[in-house]
């Protein structure tokens, strides 16, 4: 049963519609990510859920509690929503110890001293900060400061945890470490998470489901694997994972990559709906293309223009006609050298109209 519900939620700033008629249901205990480029409306949506931003239209519910509804003239302030918030900025108070940073919101609630102490110590233990309780946050690393922010949010026993780009200030190693710590905390405490990020690897690693947004409009809501394997449209394909889009021309019943005089092989089947288009796109992921021999009837001929060693993979840029395609293979797999002629086999092509 859905726990968090956004019903026809809209937010306008003057003539600009930041979020347009968003309908969304999130289950209790679910980690739900909102993913999209800067300015797509994901942070505005989170701020409306938190109560920091008024809705232009629509309703926000958690369980059976209506939190916001302009038409019903109802608004629950942030401090009464029982949400934990963690922001991109660590937002810790350097003049307070780690312990006091976590305890302070509980003191504002007027809780008994014994309960404050127990909740604070439990939250510090859950985030591996108990030994640093008496220290200043300034003595901690970036990851340590973010743990303080997480502990402070945990201490209030939140119904929902709202995370807005919480790891973007950390270096890659800490970011990877913290994302799994957040997931472990969610499993332990069972709260729902709404996680805003532009980092698709974070969203993929953490989420039960992902919402992909563009210019305030939902493009797709799905499980991470389905978002990757079955993108709803060209934008989702381009935003999730590494991708190449190759212009294809349909001429005299054959498909030609732009600038090439060789038609695409019959084994690379063009969908019927594309044959009505003069120009369309062959979309591919670098890991779903392999090098094959020149005699392969499914092969597409090209030339290597760049080869880069990236640790476990070798990244190629291949020219076909006047187009460029990225290919990635394992470092132990055989592949052509720079400037060599090659032949590509598209293992899982996608096709999109040029104007999509």
C-alpha positions in Angstrom: 0.0 0.0 0.0 1.3 3.5 -0.9 2.6 5.6 2.0 3.7 8.8 0.5 1.3 10.2 -2.2 1.7 13.3 -4.4 -1.5 14.0 -6.2 -1.5 16.4 -9.2 1.3 18.4 -7.6 2.2 21.5 -9.6 4.7 24.3 -8.8 5.0 27.5 -10.8 7.4 30.4 -10.3 5.7 33.2 -12.2 5.5 32.0 -15.8 7.8 29.1 -15.3 6.3 25.7 -14.4 9.0 23.9 -12.3 6.8 20.8 -11.6 3.9 19.9 -13.8 1.0 17.8 -12.5 3.1 15.2 -10.7 1.4 12.0 -9.5 3.5 9.7 -7.4 3.1 6.9 -4.8 5.9 5.6 -2.6 5.6 2.6 -0.4 6.6 2.5 3.3 10.2 1.4 3.6 10.9 2.1 0.0 14.0 4.0 -1.2 12.8 6.1 -4.0 15.2 8.3 -6.1 14.4 11.3 -8.2 16.9 11.7 -11.0 17.4 14.3 -13.7 19.6 17.1 -14.9 19.9 20.4 -13.0 16.7 22.5 -13.2 14.4 19.5 -13.9 12.3 20.1 -10.8 13.5 17.3 -8.5 14.7 19.5 -5.6 11.6 21.6 -5.9 9.5 18.5 -5.5 11.5 17.4 -2.4 11.1 20.9 -0.9 7.3 20.7 -1.4 7.2 17.3 0.3 9.3 18.7 3.2 7.1 21.7 3.5 9.8 24.3 2.6 8.0 25.2 -0.6 4.3 25.9 -1.1 2.3 24.0 -3.8 0.7 25.9 -6.6 -1.8 23.0 -6.9 -2.2 19.4 -5.8 -1.9 17.6 -2.5 0.9 15.8 -0.5 -0.1 12.9 1.8 1.9 10.7 4.2 -0.2 7.7 5.4 -3.6 9.1 6.2 -2.2 12.6 7.0 -2.8 15.4 4.5 0.3 17.6 4.6 -0.3 20.2 1.9 -3.3 21.3 -0.2 -3.8 24.8 -1.5 -7.4 24.1 -2.5 -8.2 22.8 1.0 -6.2 25.7 2.6 -4.2 23.1 4.5 -0.5 23.2 5.3 1.5 21.3 7.9 4.8 23.1 8.7 8.1 21.2 8.3 8.7 20.8 12.0 5.4 18.9 12.4 6.0 16.5 9.5 8.5 14.3 11.4 10.8 14.1 8.4 14.6 13.7 8.6 16.5 16.0 6.2 20.0 15.7 4.9 21.4 18.2 2.5 24.3 18.6 0.2 25.9 21.0 2.6 26.8 19.2 5.8 25.0 21.9 7.9 26.7 20.9 11.2 27.4 23.4 13.9 31.1 23.7 14.6 30.7 25.4 18.0 28.8 22.2 19.3 30.3 18.8 19.8 29.2 15.9 17.7 26.9 14.8 20.5 25.3 18.2 20.9 24.8 18.5 17.1 22.7 15.3 17.2 20.9 16.1 20.5 20.0 19.7 19.7 16.8 19.0 17.6 15.6 16.7 20.4 16.1 19.5 23.0 14.0 21.8 20.8 11.2 19.3 21.0 11.3 19.4 24.8 11.9 15.7 25.2 13.0 14.3 28.6 16.8 14.3 29.2 17.1 10.6 29.5 15.2 10.1 26.2 17.4 12.7 24.5 20.5 10.9 25.7 19.3 7.5 24.6 18.2 8.6 21.2 21.4 10.6 20.6 23.6 7.6 21.6 21.6 5.2 19.5 21.9 7.5 16.4 25.7 8.0 17.0 26.1 4.2 17.3 24.2 3.6 14.1 26.5 6.0 12.2 29.7 4.8 13.9 30.2 8.1 15.6 30.0 7.1 19.3 33.7 7.4 19.9 33.7 10.9 18.4 30.8 12.1 20.5 32.8 14.7 22.4 34.8 16.0 19.4 34.1 19.0 17.3 32.6 18.2 13.8 35.5 20.3 12.4 37.9 17.5 13.4 36.0 15.0 11.2 36.4 14.2 7.5 33.7 15.1 5.0 32.3 11.7 5.4 32.3 12.1 9.2 30.4 15.4 8.9 27.8 13.8 6.7 27.4 11.0 9.2 26.7 13.7 11.9 24.0 15.1 9.6 22.6 11.5 9.1 22.7 10.8 12.9 20.8 14.1 13.6 18.1 13.1 11.1 17.9 9.6 12.6 17.6 10.7 16.2 14.1 12.1 15.7 12.9 8.7 14.6 11.6 10.0 11.2 8.7 8.6 9.3 10.5 9.7 6.0 14.1 10.6 5.3 14.6 13.3 2.6 18.0 13.4 1.1 19.0 16.2 -1.3 22.3 15.5 -3.1 23.8 14.3 0.3 27.0 12.8 -1.1 27.9 15.2 -3.9 30.5 17.0 -1.8 32.4 13.9 -1.0 35.3 12.3 -2.9 34.4 9.2 -5.0 35.7 6.6 -2.4 33.7 8.2 0.4 30.7 8.6 -1.8 30.6 4.9 -2.5 31.1 4.0 1.1 28.3 6.4 2.3 25.8 5.2 -0.2 25.9 1.7 1.2 25.8 3.0 4.8 22.6 4.9 4.0 21.1 1.7 2.5 22.1 -0.3 5.6 20.4 2.4 7.9 17.3 2.2 5.8 17.1 -1.6 6.1 17.7 -1.3 9.9 15.1 1.4 10.7 12.6 0.8 7.9 11.9 4.4 7.0 11.0 5.6 3.5 13.6 7.5 1.6 13.2 10.1 -1.1 16.6 10.7 -2.5 17.4 13.5 -5.0 20.4 13.2 -7.1 21.8 13.8 -10.6 24.3 10.9 -10.1 22.8 7.9 -11.8 25.2 5.4 -10.1 23.9 6.5 -6.7 20.3 6.2 -7.8 20.9 2.7 -9.3 22.8 1.5 -6.2 20.3 2.7 -3.6 16.9 2.7 -5.1 14.0 0.3 -5.3 12.5 2.6 -7.9 13.7 5.7 -9.8 11.8 8.6 -11.2 13.5 10.3 -14.2 12.4 13.9 -14.7 12.9 16.5 -17.4 11.7 20.1 -17.2 9.3 19.3 -14.4 7.6 16.4 -16.3 8.0 12.7 -15.3 9.6 10.7 -18.1 9.6 7.3 -16.5 9.2 5.6 -13.1 10.6 2.1 -12.8 13.0 -0.2 -11.1 16.7 0.6 -11.8 17.2 -2.4 -14.1 14.1 -1.6 -16.1 15.0 2.0 -16.4 18.3 1.0 -17.9 17.2 -1.9 -20.0 13.8 -0.5 -21.2 14.0 3.3 -21.3 10.7 4.9 -22.0 12.1 7.4 -24.6 15.2 8.9 -26.1 15.8 11.3 -23.1 15.8 8.5 -20.6 18.1 6.4 -22.8 20.5 9.4 -23.1 20.4 10.2 -19.4 20.9 6.7 -18.0 24.2 5.2 -18.7 26.7 6.0 -21.4 25.1 6.2 -24.9 25.7 7.0 -28.5 23.2 8.3 -31.0 24.0 7.7 -34.6 22.1 9.5 -37.4 20.6 7.0 -39.9 19.1 7.9 -43.3 16.4 5.7 -45.0 16.9 5.7 -48.7 15.4 3.4 -51.4 14.4 0.8 -48.8 17.8 0.7 -47.1 19.3 2.3 -44.0 22.6 4.2 -44.2 24.5 5.7 -41.3 25.0 9.4 -42.2 28.0 9.9 -44.4 28.4 6.2 -45.2 27.9 4.6 -48.6 27.4 1.1 -47.1 23.9 0.2 -46.1 23.3 -1.3 -42.6 23.3 -5.1 -42.7 19.9 -6.8 -43.0 20.6 -8.5 -39.6 20.4 -5.1 -38.0 16.6 -4.9 -38.3 15.1 -1.4 -38.6 11.6 -1.2 -37.0 8.8 -0.6 -39.4 7.8 2.7 -37.8 11.2 4.1 -38.6 11.0 3.3 -42.3 8.5 6.2 -42.6 11.2 8.6 -41.5 13.8 10.1 -43.7 16.2 10.4 -40.8 16.2 8.6 -37.4 18.7 7.5 -34.7 20.4 4.3 -33.9 21.0 4.4 -30.2 23.5 2.1 -28.5 25.4 1.6 -25.3 29.2 1.2 -25.5 29.1 -2.1 -23.6 26.5 -3.6 -25.9 28.6 -3.3 -29.0 31.4 -5.8 -29.8 34.1 -6.0 -32.4 33.6 -8.7 -35.0 35.4 -9.8 -38.2 34.9 -8.1 -41.6 33.1 -11.2 -42.9 30.4 -11.0 -40.3 27.1 -10.4 -42.2 25.8 -8.4 -39.1 29.0 -6.3 -39.0 29.1 -2.5 -39.6 32.4 -1.2 -40.9 34.2 1.7 -39.3 37.6 3.0 -38.3 39.1 3.5 -34.8 39.9 7.2 -34.1 40.7 6.9 -30.4 41.5 4.2 -27.9 41.8 4.9 -24.1 42.7 2.5 -21.3 40.3 3.0 -18.3 41.4 0.3 -15.9 39.1 -2.7 -16.4 37.8 -1.4 -19.7 39.2 -0.1 -22.9 37.1 2.8 -24.4 37.0 3.2 -28.2 35.7 6.0 -30.4 34.9 4.6 -33.8 34.0 6.6 -36.9 31.3 5.3 -39.2 30.6 7.6 -42.1 30.5 11.1 -40.5 29.2 9.7 -37.2 31.1 8.6 -34.1 30.2 5.6 -31.9 31.7 4.7 -28.5 32.6 1.0 -27.8 33.8 -0.4 -24.5 35.4 -3.8 -24.1 37.2 -5.6 -21.3 40.9 -4.9 -21.0 41.7 -8.6 -21.6 39.5 -8.8 -24.7 41.2 -8.4 -28.2 40.5 -5.2 -30.0 41.9 -3.1 -32.8 44.5 -0.4 -32.5 44.2 3.3 -33.1 43.5 4.3 -36.8 42.7 0.6 -37.7 39.7 -0.4 -39.7 37.2 -2.4 -37.7 33.8 -4.0 -37.8 31.1 -3.5 -35.2 28.2 -5.7 -34.1 25.3 -3.9 -32.4 24.1 -6.4 -29.8 21.0 -4.5 -28.5 20.2 -1.5 -30.7 17.5 1.1 -29.9 15.8 3.2 -32.5 14.4 6.7 -32.0 12.9 9.3 -34.2 15.2 12.2 -34.9 12.8 14.8 -33.3 12.1 12.7 -30.1 
